[in-house]
Amino acid sequence: MVANTSLWPLRLQVKCEVRARIPMNNGGEIFIHLYSNNIDNKEHLAIVFGELIRSRSLDAPREDDTEWSRMVRGAYSGRLYPGRTVSSSPLPHSDSPATPSSSNQLPLDSIPLVRIHSECYTGETAWSARCDCGEQLDEAARLMALEGAGVVVYLRQEGRGIGLAEKLKAYNLQDLGNDTVTANLLLRHPADARSYGLATAILQDLGLSTIRLLTNNPIKVAAVEGPNKEVKVAERVPMVPLAWKGLKGGVTGKELDEYLKTKINRMGHLLPEPNH
Ligand SMILES: Nc1nc2c(ncn2[C@@H]2O[C@H](COP(=O)(O)OP(=O)(O)OP(=O)(O)O)[C@@H](O)[C@H]2O)c(=O)[nH]1
């Protein structure tokens, strides 16, 4: 079974292929969901905090399902432990902590935090100080861990959708004196080539019809809601760079300040500039 959303003119289908529990250093846990879809061949992800947000397409019975295949793809309730044989209603086991069953849901009055994050190899893996992507991913995760619930939808839209190779060319054009928008345009790309229909479909698959969205980007808010308000953004939560809040541990530098100022001045981002 797949989650269908009719985001005209596209008919998006997403299916959660596999899910796994990932313990973290701080004692918390996240669940990585890997999605397939009928729009591109990329592996988009949902990083889910807490056990109460579940994928409908993952849990739905599939042709040729067995107890074993359900456990291997992550469609089980409770915890896996050596020797477990059934995917649902785990029998009490001395080594397995008591956990909620798959029938549990988020309380109605809790609106989960969501971050729609676009892939950024340079910021997340190579610790680039040209952007705040790595910091934003960390900060979103920190806030969701504090609340015990939330989702980072991790879209494989590197370089605002132009891909890593083109983004690296854009960086060279930036060093030649162009801002991040002009650099894209000089390469004959749009300033922002991303779309968010898959994010909307993933949120629907996770049963999230109302969210609080971590972003400064007004286009992202409107786009993720979908043409028929398939998802409602009840609140936009700003992502202010740590350095702009006078806090330590964030990205700093001339390149970052120019990148953020261009987002404010040319892309309409809702981010108050620092007073310094
Ligand atoms: N083309 C291009 N892409 C960049 C540049 N710097 C970062 N990116 C990409 O921009 C994307 C980051 O976007 P997001 O973190 O979703 O940020 P946003 O849409 O600008 O808005 P926020 O939600 O407020 O963070 C990632 O795909 C990065 O790879 C750049 O200079 N040029």
Ligand as a Chemical Component Dictionary entry (heavy atoms), coordinates in Angstrom:
data_LIG
# 
_chem_comp.id                   LIG 
_chem_comp.type                 NON-POLYMER 
_chem_comp.pdbx_formal_charge   0 
_chem_comp.three_letter_code    LIG 
# 
loop_
_chem_comp_atom.comp_id 
_chem_comp_atom.atom_id 
_chem_comp_atom.alt_atom_id 
_chem_comp_atom.type_symbol 
_chem_comp_atom.charge 
_chem_comp_atom.model_Cartn_x 
_chem_comp_atom.model_Cartn_y 
_chem_comp_atom.model_Cartn_z 
_chem_comp_atom.pdbx_ordinal 
LIG N1  N1  N 0 22.841 26.487 -5.338 1  
LIG C1  C1  C 0 23.264 26.685 -4.095 2  
LIG N2  N2  N 0 22.746 25.891 -3.126 3  
LIG C2  C2  C 0 23.168 26.106 -1.876 4  
LIG C3  C3  C 0 24.124 27.074 -1.529 5  
LIG N3  N3  N 0 24.337 27.006 -0.191 6  
LIG C4  C4  C 0 23.536 26.031 0.274  7  
LIG N4  N4  N 0 22.824 25.476 -0.732 8  
LIG C5  C5  C 0 21.795 24.443 -0.696 9  
LIG O1  O1  O 0 20.640 25.031 -0.168 10 
LIG C6  C6  C 0 19.875 24.013 0.461  11 
LIG C7  C7  C 0 19.580 24.476 1.881  12 
LIG O2  O2  O 0 18.318 24.821 1.940  13 
LIG P1  P1  P 0 17.482 24.752 3.298  14 
LIG O3  O3  O 0 18.346 24.399 4.457  15 
LIG O4  O4  O 0 16.252 23.955 3.033  16 
LIG O5  O5  O 0 17.178 26.240 3.509  17 
LIG P2  P2  P 0 16.187 27.195 2.890  18 
LIG O6  O6  O 0 15.160 26.681 1.989  19 
LIG O7  O7  O 0 17.042 28.214 2.261  20 
LIG O8  O8  O 0 15.425 27.796 4.139  21 
LIG P3  P3  P 0 15.378 27.415 5.665  22 
LIG O9  O9  O 0 14.313 26.380 5.801  23 
LIG O10 O10 O 0 15.016 28.691 6.303  24 
LIG O11 O11 O 0 16.718 26.934 6.079  25 
LIG C8  C8  C 0 20.678 22.749 0.424  26 
LIG O12 O12 O 0 20.238 21.936 -0.648 27 
LIG C9  C9  C 0 22.088 23.259 0.151  28 
LIG O13 O13 O 0 22.880 22.318 -0.544 29 
LIG C10 C10 C 0 24.645 27.881 -2.574 30 
LIG O14 O14 O 0 25.456 28.764 -2.377 31 
LIG N5  N5  N 0 24.179 27.630 -3.832 32 
# 
loop_
_chem_comp_bond.comp_id 
_chem_comp_bond.atom_id_1 
_chem_comp_bond.atom_id_2 
_chem_comp_bond.value_order 
_chem_comp_bond.pdbx_ordinal 
LIG N1  C1  SING 1  
LIG C1  N2  DOUB 2  
LIG C1  N5  SING 3  
LIG N2  C2  SING 4  
LIG C2  C3  DOUB 5  
LIG C2  N4  SING 6  
LIG C3  N3  SING 7  
LIG C3  C10 SING 8  
LIG N3  C4  DOUB 9  
LIG C4  N4  SING 10 
LIG N4  C5  SING 11 
LIG C5  O1  SING 12 
LIG C5  C9  SING 13 
LIG O1  C6  SING 14 
LIG C6  C7  SING 15 
LIG C6  C8  SING 16 
LIG C7  O2  SING 17 
LIG O2  P1  SING 18 
LIG P1  O3  DOUB 19 
LIG P1  O4  SING 20 
LIG P1  O5  SING 21 
LIG O5  P2  SING 22 
LIG P2  O6  DOUB 23 
LIG P2  O7  SING 24 
LIG P2  O8  SING 25 
LIG O8  P3  SING 26 
LIG P3  O9  DOUB 27 
LIG P3  O10 SING 28 
LIG P3  O11 SING 29 
LIG C8  O12 SING 30 
LIG C8  C9  SING 31 
LIG C9  O13 SING 32 
LIG C10 O14 DOUB 33 
LIG C10 N5  SING 34 
# 
